[in-house]
């Protein structure tokens, strides 16, 4: 992501899976470490590509957010669209 440059002030929402992945229970030390590194590392970097970036955890979805929670994606797209339209 460091090579991605910047999105400037364009709105950005990063959706993050809230359920365990790869068969790891949410209480597994491996999952806790993975989430800490993923959310606080790479997802924070993605959010910071825009000065109007934010991240949202989709608590009842694993990595397949498009299939498991398409409504979360639609909601995020609508929010970004509204932000673009208001500027």
Number of C-alpha atoms within 10 A of each C-alpha: 11 9 5 8 9 14 15 12 12 15 19 22 18 15 18 19 19 17 16 20 16 8 8 13 13 14 9 12 11 12 18 15 11 15 19 12 13 14 17 11 12 14 19 16 15 20 20 18 21 18 14 16 20 17 16 15 14 18 12 12 19 18 16 11 18 13 11 13 16 12 12 17 17 12 11 17 14 12 15 18 12 12 14 12 8 7 6
